[in-house]
Amino acid sequence: MAVGIWLKIYPSGRKNAVKYADEIIVLSKGVQDYFKETYGRETHFIPNGVNRPQIRETNLITEKFGLKKDSYILFLGRLVPEKGIRYLVEAFKNVKTDKKLVIAGGSSDTDSFMEELKELAKGDNRILFTGFVQGAMLDELYSNKDMNKFVFIYAWISGWCAVCLFCMFQPFMEIWMGCEMLFPMIDVVLICLYFYSLTMGDVRSQYSSAAGLFWENRKYVLVEALSNIVLNYILGKLFGVHGIIAATLISILLINFIWGSAILFKCYFKDYKVGEFYKKHFFYFGVAIIAAISRALPWSSWSRQASRASRR
């Protein structure tokens, strides 16, 4: 804490610390790039390691919080605004379910945001704040949460955002840049599909990271990167911008989502069928597409009227 305050008061102290340090270790590639671009200093990237959680039956969490297997949705992390927890709480309050939302983690700097979350959750006894957890209790929380409800909530939010993007993209661009700068509708469709397909792997990625499946995921990550490059080149040559977006979309769906999910269910969710996971996601995907089509029609009419008015 004292060092952080000192660096804010004396900016040159940061430069000197970077310049004269024997070696510097960073935890992320982003920070490594920052040191290189800002100070021209080479650093050593050593990511945080994790221990794989042990699969446990409900015991401690039942005794302390009344939780049973598949009876809750789990958020685990620092309670800070940038993680979007308030949106999770607001969305969950609008979901009709007997599942509980378990928010596990402590505040980062002050308790003010935690108090804000508790105030937001007031009146809904399904929302449970456990505070900081570790050890056997943490393993139990990981082992017995209900992933399906979390996927539903996240898919609902993502679908709503994708539909809004689809409906508002062209009208906004027409108001801002004019009709001559509008994308072809096929590009708008592909951009929205790309946005939604990215979110499809978010929940799976969080569980995969928490389970420490970095070694198991090494192959699909490399294959995804290589296939993305190859498909971008081929489809970009053939179809231009449409092909580039479509190439990225294909690599995300076929490799990141399908292959990555298969690894997670094979190594961690061994009692569940990955096929059911796929079915749920593609069902939500279909609902989002239907909603986008039904909501886009009025905006298409508005756009045509605006175009005719501008030509007059």
SVG drawing of the C-alpha trace seen along z (x, -y; Angstrom):
<svg xmlns="http://www.w3.org/2000/svg" viewBox="-42 -17 62 56">
<polyline fill="none" stroke="black" stroke-width="0.4" points="0.0,0.0 2.8,-2.4 4.7,-1.7 1.6,-2.3 0.9,-5.7 4.6,-6.6 4.5,-5.8 1.5,-8.0 3.1,-10.9 6.5,-10.5 5.9,-9.4 9.6,-9.2 9.9,-6.5 8.0,-4.1 10.5,-4.8 13.5,-4.3 12.0,-1.1 11.6,0.3 15.0,-0.9 17.1,0.3 15.3,3.6 17.5,6.6 14.6,8.6 10.8,8.0 8.1,10.7 4.7,10.0 1.5,12.1 -0.1,11.3 0.9,10.7 -0.9,7.3 1.3,6.1 4.4,7.4 3.4,5.4 2.9,2.3 6.4,2.5 7.9,3.0 5.9,0.1 6.1,-2.3 9.5,-1.8 11.3,0.4 12.0,3.0 12.0,6.7 10.2,8.7 9.6,12.4 6.0,13.6 5.1,16.2 1.3,16.7 -0.5,17.7 -0.7,21.4 -3.8,23.1 -4.4,26.4 -7.2,28.5 -10.2,28.5 -11.0,31.9 -14.5,33.2 -16.4,33.4 -19.9,34.2 -21.9,31.5 -21.0,31.4 -19.7,28.1 -21.8,26.0 -24.9,27.9 -24.1,27.5 -23.3,23.8 -25.4,22.5 -28.0,25.1 -26.8,25.8 -27.2,29.1 -25.9,30.5 -27.2,28.6 -29.2,26.3 -27.3,23.1 -25.5,20.9 -22.0,19.9 -20.1,16.6 -16.6,16.7 -14.2,13.8 -13.3,10.4 -16.4,8.2 -15.5,5.2 -17.6,3.2 -15.7,4.0 -16.7,7.7 -20.4,6.8 -21.8,8.5 -24.6,6.0 -25.9,7.0 -25.8,10.6 -27.8,9.8 -30.3,7.7 -30.8,10.4 -31.1,13.2 -33.9,11.3 -35.9,11.4 -35.5,15.2 -38.2,17.4 -36.3,20.3 -35.9,22.0 -32.1,22.1 -29.9,19.9 -27.3,17.5 -24.2,17.9 -21.8,15.0 -18.5,16.1 -15.6,13.7 -14.5,10.8 -14.3,7.1 -11.1,5.8 -10.3,2.4 -13.4,1.2 -16.7,2.8 -18.8,0.1 -19.4,2.1 -20.3,5.2 -22.8,3.2 -24.2,1.9 -24.7,5.5 -26.4,6.6 -28.7,3.6 -29.5,4.5 -30.2,8.2 -32.4,7.2 -35.8,8.9 -34.6,11.9 -33.6,14.7 -32.3,16.8 -29.2,14.6 -26.5,15.7 -23.2,13.9 -20.7,16.3 -17.7,14.0 -14.2,15.3 -14.0,19.1 -11.1,21.5 -10.0,25.1 -12.5,27.9 -15.5,25.5 -14.3,23.9 -13.9,27.4 -17.5,28.3 -18.8,25.1 -17.0,25.9 -18.2,29.5 -21.9,29.1 -23.0,25.9 -25.7,25.9 -24.0,24.8 -27.2,25.0 -28.9,22.0 -25.8,19.9 -25.6,20.7 -29.3,19.7 -28.8,16.4 -25.7,15.5 -27.3,16.6 -30.3,14.5 -28.2,11.4 -26.0,12.1 -28.9,12.8 -30.6,9.5 -27.4,7.6 -27.0,9.3 -30.6,8.5 -30.1,4.8 -26.9,4.7 -28.6,6.1 -31.6,3.8 -29.7,0.6 -26.5,1.0 -27.8,-0.3 -30.0,-3.1 -27.2,-4.4 -24.7,-4.3 -27.1,-6.1 -27.7,-8.9 -24.0,-9.2 -22.2,-8.6 -24.9,-8.8 -26.4,-6.3 -23.2,-6.0 -21.2,-4.6 -23.6,-1.7 -22.4,1.8 -24.2,4.4 -26.7,6.2 -24.8,9.5 -21.9,7.9 -24.2,6.7 -25.6,10.2 -22.2,11.7 -20.9,9.2 -23.9,9.9 -23.4,13.7 -19.7,13.2 -20.6,11.3 -23.0,13.9 -20.7,16.8 -18.0,15.3 -20.2,15.2 -21.2,18.8 -17.8,19.9 -17.5,17.5 -19.2,19.6 -17.4,22.7 -14.1,20.8 -14.6,19.7 -15.2,23.3 -12.3,24.6 -9.9,22.1 -11.2,22.7 -10.7,26.4 -7.1,25.8 -7.5,27.5 -4.7,25.4 -2.7,28.4 -5.7,30.2 -6.7,27.1 -3.3,26.5 -4.1,28.4 -7.4,26.8 -6.0,23.3 -3.3,23.8 -5.6,25.4 -8.1,22.6 -5.4,20.0 -4.0,21.8 -7.4,22.5 -8.4,18.9 -5.4,17.6 -5.9,20.1 -9.6,19.6 -9.2,15.8 -6.8,15.9 -8.8,18.3 -12.3,16.8 -11.0,13.3 -9.5,13.8 -12.8,15.3 -15.4,13.1 -13.6,10.1 -14.9,8.7 -17.7,11.2 -15.3,14.1 -13.0,12.7 -15.9,12.4 -17.3,15.8 -13.8,17.4 -13.5,16.2 -17.1,17.3 -16.4,20.8 -13.2,21.3 -15.0,20.0 -18.0,22.3 -16.3,25.5 -13.1,25.4 -13.4,23.0 -16.9,23.8 -17.5,27.4 -14.0,28.8 -13.4,26.7 -16.7,27.8 -16.0,31.4 -12.7,31.2 -14.4,29.6 -17.1,32.3 -14.6,35.1 -12.2,33.9 -14.4,32.2 -18.2,32.6 -17.9,36.3 -21.4,37.0 -23.0,34.8 -23.5,35.2 -21.9,32.6 -24.6,33.2 -27.2,31.7 -25.0,28.6 -24.8,28.2 -28.5,28.5 -29.2,25.8 -26.8,23.4 -28.1,23.8 -31.6,23.5 -30.8,20.2 -29.0,19.3 -32.1,20.0 -34.3,18.0 -31.9,15.0 -32.1,15.3 -35.9,15.4 -36.0,12.4 -33.6,10.5 -35.7,11.1 -38.9,10.2 -37.5,7.0 -35.5,5.9 -38.6,5.6 -39.8,2.3 -36.3,0.8 -35.9,1.9 -39.1,0.0 -37.8,-3.0 -34.5,-2.9 -36.3,-2.8 -38.4,-5.8 -35.4,-7.8 -33.6,-7.0 -36.5,-8.3 -36.8,-11.4 -33.1,-12.2 -33.3,-11.9 -36.2,-14.4"/>
</svg>
